[in-house]
Amino acid sequence: MSLVKSFVLATFSAAALLSATAALASQPDTFPSGRSHFGVPNTAEQATKVVDVRSTKSIDLVCGETVTFRNGDKTFSWRFDTVNHGKVDARKVAPAGFMTEPLMVYVRANDYERN
């Protein structure tokens, strides 16, 4: 293969890889149905924990737990039911403008899950 053909092939391969990577990175955090990959909003009555977002940097949860997040006099509650257990930045599920600093939520499998 000539040097020019090798260069052209390498350039197109790199462009295709970059395009695929960009497409994956831009995917929303929702299923096609619109449901979040990280769970659903819930009521404060269902919460097992209340977290002040101004004084907390991370929390550990079991999949299926509901948390009420508090920022001054504002609150919202979220049931973490993640597709893949791991970490979630709470800003991904918080209402717009609710919090500006990251708060990592570490979600582990509950006792009733097989994986």
Phi, psi and omega per residue, in radians:
M1 nan 2.424 -3.102
S2 -1.287 2.835 -3.140
L3 -1.088 -0.680 -3.136
V4 -1.144 -0.798 3.126
K5 -1.089 -0.699 3.110
S6 -1.091 -0.736 3.136
F7 -1.132 -0.790 -3.138
V8 -1.096 -0.776 3.132
L9 -1.089 -0.764 3.125
A10 -1.125 -0.679 3.131
T11 -1.129 -0.811 3.120
F12 -1.140 -0.650 3.107
S13 -1.120 -0.767 3.131
A14 -1.131 -0.713 3.127
A15 -1.117 -0.718 3.123
A16 -1.134 -0.720 3.125
L17 -1.130 -0.763 3.118
L18 -1.127 -0.682 3.127
S19 -1.128 -0.773 3.122
A20 -1.130 -0.718 3.121
T21 -1.104 -0.755 3.126
A22 -1.119 -0.686 3.127
A23 -1.121 -0.728 3.114
L24 -1.174 -0.676 -3.118
A25 -1.196 -0.451 -3.082
S26 -1.601 0.057 -3.137
Q27 -1.157 2.389 3.101
P28 -1.223 2.883 3.137
D29 -1.574 0.628 3.140
T30 -2.326 2.743 3.009
F31 -1.353 2.904 3.087
P32 -0.981 -0.459 3.116
S33 -1.274 -0.216 -3.103
G34 1.726 -0.187 3.139
R35 -1.269 2.431 -3.122
S36 -1.190 2.559 3.030
H37 -1.201 -0.238 -2.979
F38 -1.863 -0.007 3.121
G39 2.285 -2.662 -3.069
V40 -2.495 2.699 3.012
P41 -1.074 2.652 -3.137
N42 -2.533 3.129 -3.130
T43 -1.633 2.695 3.122
A44 -1.088 -0.503 3.138
E45 -1.122 -0.455 -3.131
Q46 -1.515 -0.133 -3.046
A47 -1.211 2.408 3.047
T48 -1.736 -0.221 3.120
K49 -2.496 2.610 2.988
V50 -2.111 2.221 -3.035
V51 -2.144 2.218 3.040
D52 -1.493 1.966 -3.040
V53 -1.193 -0.328 -3.132
R54 -1.376 -0.317 -3.074
S55 -2.146 0.151 -3.094
T56 -2.188 2.368 3.119
K57 -1.805 -0.475 3.139
S58 -2.769 2.720 3.059
I59 -2.458 2.717 3.074
D60 -1.936 2.339 -3.133
L61 -2.356 2.853 2.967
V62 -1.757 2.425 3.131
C63 -0.920 2.254 -3.112
G64 1.811 -0.216 3.128
E65 -1.283 2.576 3.054
T66 -1.890 2.374 -3.135
V67 -2.157 2.418 2.968
T68 -1.762 2.164 3.098
F69 -1.707 2.361 -3.107
R70 -2.126 2.359 3.042
N71 -2.414 1.661 -3.027
G72 1.155 -2.159 3.137
D73 -1.672 0.077 3.110
K74 -1.697 2.489 3.084
T75 -2.485 2.747 2.905
F76 -2.648 2.688 -3.122
S77 -2.109 2.498 -3.086
W78 -2.451 2.340 3.032
R79 -1.666 1.985 -3.129
F80 -1.450 1.915 3.125
D81 -2.330 1.405 -2.956
T82 -1.511 2.649 3.094
V83 -1.173 -0.933 3.087
N84 -2.024 2.194 3.134
H85 -1.131 2.503 -3.102
G86 2.817 -2.641 -3.092
K87 -1.764 2.555 3.114
V88 -2.352 2.295 3.017
D89 -1.363 2.121 -3.083
A90 -1.026 -0.383 3.098
R91 -1.094 -0.392 3.131
K92 -1.221 -0.401 -3.112
V93 -1.978 -0.156 -3.107
A94 -1.305 2.634 3.025
P95 -1.058 2.656 -3.127
A96 -0.951 2.280 3.095
G97 1.397 0.002 -3.086
F98 -1.208 -0.684 -3.113
M99 -2.549 2.600 -3.131
T100 -1.984 -0.455 -3.131
E101 -1.624 2.574 3.110
P102 -1.155 2.510 3.008
L103 -2.383 1.889 -3.061
M104 -1.472 2.262 3.097
V105 -1.895 2.057 3.141
Y106 -1.729 1.968 -3.067
V107 -1.837 2.179 3.107
R108 -1.995 2.816 -3.128
A109 -1.110 2.538 3.047
N110 -1.529 2.979 -3.047
D111 -1.129 -0.320 -3.068
Y112 -1.667 -0.019 3.117
E113 -1.609 2.537 -3.090
R114 -1.402 -0.574 -3.042
N115 -1.528 nan nan
